[in-house]
Amino acid sequence: MYKPKIVFSGFEYIYKNNIEKLIEASNLYGIDNYELWFPHNVKFEALPQIESKLKNEGKKVVCVTTWSHLYSENVKDEQELVSRSLHVAKRLGAERINTYFGFNNFQNSLRAIETYAKNIAPILKIAEKLDIIVCLENEFDGHGEDPYFSDITRSADLILNLMNKIDSPYFKLTFDPANAYIAGEEPYPYFYFLLKEYIDYIHLKDVRKYLHKIDQNQTFYSDHEHNYIFTPLGEGAINYFSIFKSLIKDNYQGYFTLEPHINNEGLLMNAYDVSKKFINDCFCFLSKK
């Protein structure tokens, strides 16, 4: 039976600067793999203490994420942030870091790809030296910072162009199906089959369009003029069953990171319960076929 390797993300608000809370929650679900955010969860000066605590608890860091954007006017600062995250990942034993593309005040996909490729080149030299993969996550405009749609990771086709341009074994994709859906892409089958050879890491959350008459008291996320609600897996619009089926067929050996994006602790735990059961049910059924 295929056993998915589940990861808890330190992104959730209740875990900010609180590794103990993350450990406590993950122990409830028997999860030993983490994605930590730098510096959201991990401060550089606190690395020795965090490393010791995780080792004592038997936890493994599989990814270090930064809210970094190499397509940026402040590229030196962004490169420094990514470089530091590579060294944090090496110290904590993570095999990859997760990053973001960025945005500008105009839309020019060809220029964006050329600029990003130039800006990431020195980073990939460090990554190769440290033997750590740099993952780029597909994103939507969740912070209202990209009115010109300049982030090319909104598009599966443009991501493919970027991958072909950079062409490095140390540059891979973090596949987030919900982000693709919000950005207007078809997560499956189009996005998946176009880019599956580049997928090194997967983020799991579900999503659906905001409906005022039932969602008026819930926190929603926006992408330009459209609003969305994140849900536990199996309760949104993403065809995760078919995604999981293809991942088994394609012998995906990477991690699945749960990131419900829920601030309320009770609702977050419910999302873990529902999502973990959905994952187990899907893989149990698929393994019997």
Helices and strands as residue ranges (DSSP letters): E 5-9, G 13-15, H 19-28, E 33-37, G 44-46, H 47-57, E 60-71, H 75-92, E 96-102, H 109-130, E 133-137, G 152-154, H 156-166, E 171-175, H 177-182, I 187-191, H 192-195, G 196-198, E 199-204, E 206-209, H 212-215, E 221-223, E 226-231, H 240-249, E 255-258, H 265-288
